[in-house]
Amino acid sequence: MSTPTLTAPKEPLFFRLPVISHLRKSVGLQRGMLIVGVVLSGLFILTSIFAPLLAPYGYSQLSDASGSFPTQEPPGGKHLLGTTVGGYDVLSRVIWGSQTAVTVIVVSVAMSLFLGVALGLLSGYFGGWLDRILVVVADAIYAFPTLLLAIVISIVISRGQSSFWGGIFACAFSITVVFVPQYFRVIRAETIRLKAEPFVESAKVLGASSMRIIARHIFKNATRTLPLMFTLNASEAILTLAGLGFLGFGIEPTSAAEWGFDLNKALADTSSGIWWTGVFPGIAIVLTVLGLTLVGESINDLNDPRIRGRKRAGGAAGTPASPGTPAAPAEAGKP
């Protein structure tokens, strides 16, 4: 008589999502860092979503019913964070700038993911002349300084356009060109490793086509690091966008609010003691990049079983057992 095999119930999809699953298995300082990163990133995303409700004025609004806004007014009154030299409300520009940053991140990282993953899968699986050409092109792009390459691509694409979507796509395309080689190299390396695994060889023996093997067997296993790369590249995208705007290759203030452009216009104010036009956009950039970086680095640490196991073992060792309580037996296969 055979004994029934007991299998653990599968967790709901919500608890298996990247950030949620990492929060559940994090401990100590690592959990604190991850929570801080999630809170800062969540505030950034929520601000961008509800920008029309949170911002007291439009990003290019210069007057209201009482008249034109004063220029370089210090924080206080109806302008909580003051106004710029052009008469724009600083608080409104900071809030609307989060929406621009999210739009650029979504467009640029989505295009980078699609191109980098597709090219990495094809190059790693088929190899040959296609692999050699793509590797040379990726290495050539990767050899250029990131910001300089983004500036060149932005100039080529925008051609003096200052519309919202023209500026968004110019920045997004320039950032995409910078990020594609990163995704390509990671996915290509994983694909080369996976195509030599026994389950791929078995699929070949059973007559599965190359595209079916790539889609059903290699894609899922090769893209497990994408959530980590997304969070890290999102922070890099914000810095690249701010760098383009600061150097004058971003989006005009009449088309959208952009933190880097506001920092550029605030340079002349520093010598006059006008600090609020540059401090608040700078704080927005720092907090947003900090939140995304904390999430990405925490996920990276928690994906490493050596670090995760060492932290759990340290936490268990530091907890004294109560008197009279027998020690729990060690489970086989666990650190």
Phi, psi and omega in degrees: 000124183276143179272139180293143179270126181266127178245140179292138179296142181285136181291151176300156182300325182300320182282350179259002177294151188310302186288321180297315180296324179288326176297323183289328183259001178278153180220157171058224182298325180298321178294319178299316178297318181294320180295317178299317179296319179294320180295313181295317179294322178296319177297320178298314181292316180296322178298319179293324181290316184260024180304318179299333180270328184276324184287128179290334181223171175287161183293336179242017182284133183242358182202165174222199183295334182274354179127190181288149178287143175288153180266142178053038177281134180293162181302141179136166179067222181278354174245090190299326180250014178086186179232163181268180178294336177272357179092010179277146176285123185295316181300316180295319179296321179294317181292313180293333178296330177295324178294319176297317181297316179296318180299315180295319179299312183298313182294312185291314182290325177296315178294321179296317179299312183298309183290314183295317180292314181299312180292323178295319178295314181294316182294315182289327184278314185273328179063212176069210184294327179297317180296317182296318180294313182294323179294317179297316180296316180296317179294324178295317178294319183293337182285338181284148172301135188302307184292322179297317178296319178296322178296314181298313181296321180296319179296318182295320186278313188287316181052043177083006179290143179233012178288163183299303183288331175297314178292321179299310183289328176297313177293318182295317179295319180296320178289325179298315179301326180287324187272335184305314179301329179294310178296321181300314184292320180293312182292322179298314180298317179293322180294318178299321178291318186286329184290348175265001180285154182300325184291331176287319177298322178295320178296323177295318180297324180284357175092015179291142179287162181298317181294325178291320178296317180296316185285322187266331188244319186270320186303311184296320183280333183276344186253021182288338180270002184295321176303320178295312180296326180297313182294318180292319180288332177297318178293323177294325179296320179295317179294321178294317178298316179295322178295318177297316179294321181294327180273000176093013180250020182264223186252135181294149184295338178280349181259324179192164175270136181216128188296320181296319178297319179296324176296321179298316181287341181275353181300317182291342183279338187295323181290344180260007180079013179267099189265334190288338181287338179250334184293314187288318171297325177295318178297321179298318179295314183297313183293321180293313179295321178298315180298313180295322179292319178298319178296313182296314181292324178294318177297321179298315179295318183287339175282345178273111183296335180291314179292316181296317180293322180294321180292319180293320179295320178297320179293322180290323182291330183278357181260107182289145179280145180288149182299139177083359180263121181292149179290140180286139178292143179287140179269139181291139176088357180249145180289000000 
